Amino acid sequence: MYQVKVYVTLKKSVLDPQGVAVKDAAQSLGYREVQDVRIGKYMELQVAKSDRDIHDVLNELCDQLLTNPVMEDYRYEIEEA
């Protein structure tokens, strides 16, 4: 069994209106140090071992289901559970 952590973020070229709203709110609360915010997604998966390479499985899963490859990038961390 694998414990997988998947991090999904918008590509740098994509406008992040949620991030802008959070940045503006932080600055209006007096946190002038906050210069930029990018909002993303975090997922934890438990994946059973199989005869397929875990990286192949995760890349396919991320490309086909967990992300929008046109707008989002992803990375993952794998631990044996």
VENHUUR-V387391 format. One record per pair of residues at least 24 apart in sequence whose C-alpha atoms are under 6 Angstrom apart, sorted by the first residue. I is the first residue (numbers start at 1). J is the second residue. If there is no record, write none. Layout:
i->I j->J
i->I j->J
//
This chain:
i->1 j->47
i->1 j->48
i->1 j->49
i->1 j->81
i->2 j->46
i->2 j->47
i->2 j->79
i->2 j->80
i->2 j->81
i->3 j->45
i->3 j->46
i->3 j->78
i->3 j->79
i->3 j->81
i->4 j->44
i->4 j->45
i->4 j->77
i->4 j->78
i->5 j->43
i->5 j->44
i->5 j->76
i->5 j->77
i->6 j->42
i->6 j->43
i->6 j->75
i->6 j->76
i->7 j->41
i->7 j->42
i->7 j->74
i->7 j->75
i->8 j->40
i->8 j->41
i->8 j->73
i->8 j->74
i->9 j->40
i->9 j->72
i->9 j->73
i->10 j->71
i->10 j->72
i->11 j->71
i->11 j->72
i->11 j->73
//
